[in-house]
Amino acid sequence: MKLLKVLSLLAFSVGSLGLSSCGCCTGEASVPSLRPLPKLKELVVEQEIVVEQEIVVDAAK
């Protein structure tokens, strides 16, 4: 008897999830599609990066 109750609850939950997930039974409108992204011009940036690093070795250790 418990197995029948568990299976019926499982079938009910799967059925209710299946019916409510599409939106056709709830009356909600479907989600609109995304609009296309705008066309942007590529910016050219000229930049010179200079990295200088001084290495100090401590010979006292």
C-alpha positions as CSV (number, residue, x, y, z in Angstrom):
1,M,0.0,0.0,0.0
2,K,2.9,2.4,0.8
3,L,4.4,1.6,-2.6
4,L,1.2,2.6,-4.3
5,K,1.1,5.9,-2.4
6,V,4.7,6.7,-3.2
7,L,4.3,5.9,-6.9
8,S,1.1,7.9,-7.2
9,L,2.7,10.9,-5.5
10,L,5.7,10.6,-7.8
11,A,3.4,10.4,-10.9
12,F,1.4,13.4,-9.7
13,S,4.5,15.5,-9.1
14,V,6.0,14.6,-12.4
15,G,2.8,15.4,-14.2
16,S,2.2,18.7,-12.5
17,L,5.8,19.7,-13.2
18,G,5.4,18.8,-16.9
19,L,2.2,20.7,-17.3
20,S,3.2,23.8,-15.6
21,S,6.7,24.2,-17.0
22,C,5.7,24.9,-20.6
23,G,3.4,27.8,-19.7
24,C,0.6,26.6,-22.0
25,C,-1.6,25.6,-19.0
26,T,-1.0,28.7,-17.0
27,G,-1.8,31.2,-19.7
28,E,1.5,33.0,-19.5
29,A,3.0,34.4,-22.7
30,S,6.2,32.8,-23.9
31,V,9.5,34.6,-23.4
32,P,10.4,36.9,-26.2
33,S,13.6,36.3,-28.1
34,L,16.6,38.3,-27.5
35,R,17.3,41.3,-29.6
36,P,20.5,41.3,-31.7
37,L,23.6,43.0,-30.2
38,P,24.5,46.4,-31.5
39,K,27.3,46.7,-34.0
40,L,30.2,48.6,-32.4
41,K,33.3,50.1,-34.0
42,E,36.6,48.6,-32.9
43,L,38.8,51.2,-31.1
44,V,42.5,51.1,-31.8
45,V,44.6,52.0,-28.8
46,E,48.3,52.5,-29.2
47,Q,50.1,52.2,-26.0
48,E,53.7,51.4,-25.1
49,I,54.2,49.5,-21.9
50,V,57.7,49.7,-20.3
51,V,58.4,47.5,-17.3
52,E,61.6,48.0,-15.4
53,Q,62.5,45.9,-12.4
54,E,65.6,46.1,-10.3
55,I,66.6,42.8,-8.6
56,V,68.4,43.2,-5.3
57,V,70.2,40.2,-3.8
58,D,70.8,40.4,-0.1
59,A,74.1,38.5,0.5
60,A,73.9,38.9,4.3
61,K,71.7,35.9,4.7
